Amino acid sequence: MIQDKKELVNEKSNRLSQILADYVEDMERLGETDEFTIDNIEKLWVGVDERANEIIRETSSEIIEKMDERKIIKAKKKSTETKE
């Protein structure tokens, strides 16, 4: 149903892996300073969360665009018919 699904998964997985790698590096750098506090750790965590959520939002939009429209329309018609 989703066109080019494997490519989409690979691309997004690579981006998410990079976010995780960046986070680990940032935590390591932070851990070597006097700034290694709960507040600063939370700031890094929030940044990771925002970046990851952006990729998930972007992926959701791309999935919708890549879906076979005929199947979506058919599903919508079935859904509408059962409500009437």
N, C-alpha and C positions, 0 to 999 in steps of 0.2 A: 504494500500500500504506500509506503514512503519511498520515493525515488532516491537513489544514491545514499541509502541508509548507512552503509559501511563507511563511506567517505565522510559523512556527517559525524558519525560516532568517532572516527579517528581524529578528525580535526578538533572537535570539542574536547576529546580526551587529552589530546596534546596540550591544548590551552589550559585545561584544568590542572594537568600535571605541572605545567610551568608556574601556575599560581601557587601550587603547593611547594614547589622547589624554591620559589622566591620567598615564601613565608618561612620556610626552614632556614634559609640564609639570613633573612632579616632577624629571626629569633636568635640565631647564633651570634650575629653582630651585636644585637641588643644585650645579649647575655654577657658580653665581654665589657660592658660599660656599667657605670653607676646608674644609668637610666633604666635598668632592668627592674621595673616596677609593675605591679598589677595594672595600673592605668595604661602604661605604654604597651603592655602585652595585649590588653583589650583593644587598643587602637589598631594594632597589627591584625588582630583577629577580625575586627569590624571591616577592615580594608579587604581582607581575604574573602569574607562573607559577601561583601558588595560586588567584588570582581566575579566571584563564582555565580552569584545570583544573576548578574548581567549576562553571563554566558548561557545560563539556563533559560532566561527570558528570550534571548536571541535564538537559541536552539528551538524553543517552542514556536516562535514565528516562522523559522525556516521549515520546521516539520509541517506546519499547516500549509505553507506554500508548496511543499513537495508532495503532498498527498494527492492521490488521484481524485480529482474533483467530482467525477461521476459517482464514485462510491460515497463521497460526502453528501452529495445532493440526494442520492438514493436513501441514505440513512436519515437525512433530514426529513424527506417525504414520509418515510415510515414513522418517524417520531411525531410528525404533525398529524398524520392520519389517526394515530392511536389516541390523541388528545381530543379529537373532535367527537 
